[in-house]
Amino acid sequence: MRITSADVPALERGVALLGSGGGGDTMTAAVLLRRLVTDGPEPEVLPVDALDPAAVVLPVGIVGATAAFTEKLPSGAEFATAVSAIERWTGDRADVLVSIEIGGLNGLMPLVVAGDLGLPCADADLSGRGLPRLDQLSIAATGRGLAPAAIAEPGGQVLVLAAGSDASVERGARAFLASSGGWAAMAFAPVPAGELPSCAVIGSVSAALELGRRVLAAGESPAADRLAEASGGRVLARGRVLEVSRHVGPGSHGSAGFGRGSATLTDHAGGALLRLEMENEYLLALRDGRPVASTPDVITVVDHRTGVPVPCDAIRAGLEVDVLQLAAAPFWTDPRRLPVLRPRAYGIDSDPVLAP
């Protein structure tokens, strides 16, 4: 499958929905991808089962403050530098790239990088949605490990985390970002293509593209049943946001956590109150105090009129929105991996509430 200019709007909408309120603004990444497919080679996305099992697959993505990405644009060398650093460290040359996260801008940027480097992308990713931490990626959840990992920031600094636990890679990356440009390109230890089905979410790029196509085809302000059919999920509420509160969430080892908050809206259908708990992504939905949806399912908020996803950092009182629940990738509902993304993994005292 080749990504063409006609595919970009649908892919952008699909990855924004799968961001679950996080993952970063997709607009800049979509501009870069559109320019690539217009002026250069169209990125190729290959099914995992079509890859040579021995092919070297390199996970890549952007980490850090994605808001800074739109203010401090990439030079184009960051990803190539990170990929080169991993290739030198491991002695393996990349044959294929794979995104670390399909939700948000990381659903688009690896395609731009693949076009620049002349490599194909695998139809897979390491998240299946938007995730806040590196130690939650699928390769960490299966025990494969993140190290070695290379970080290249826009100012030219490069850091290789040669070894260490997944938690230490996460801490090391955040410490590096705090003293650099706020965001950076990362490349992780290569994975043989034959092992991807056991440690990645397969088919996520084509699924995001198809999701975007269906939702865009539904048009603006679709009826609730039409929106549910187009998204393949269910509408939890349609209403006006009444209140948004924000605070710093609990951290670990004495450090502050990610930005936490909640948003409350009134469902026009029956007057019930729906409260969304969020930490970078929407994590839990409560209807009149009762949990009705949670991570690892994707809870996404869209503007009622335009259908454009509303990220956690942009939701505000007065917005008319629709709240959707999209089923998690089967990878995350496996009992062995569910603990990584269940609400209690974020410090929220609730059992998972998944789509029927």
Secondary structure by P-SEA (a helix, b strand, c coil): ccccccaaaaaaaaaaaacccccccaaaaaaaaaaaaaccccbbbbbcccccccbbbbbbbbbccaaaaaacccccaaaaaaaaaaaaaccccccbbbbcccccccccaaaaaaaaacccccccccccccccccccccccccccccccbbbbcccbbbbbcccccaaaaaaaaaaaaaacccbbbbbcccccccccccccccaaaaaaaaaaaaaaaacccccaaaaaaaacccccccccccbbbbbbccccccccccccbbbbbbccccbbbbbbbbcccccbbbcccccccccccbbbbccccccccccccccccccbbbbbbbbccccccccccccccccccccccccccccc
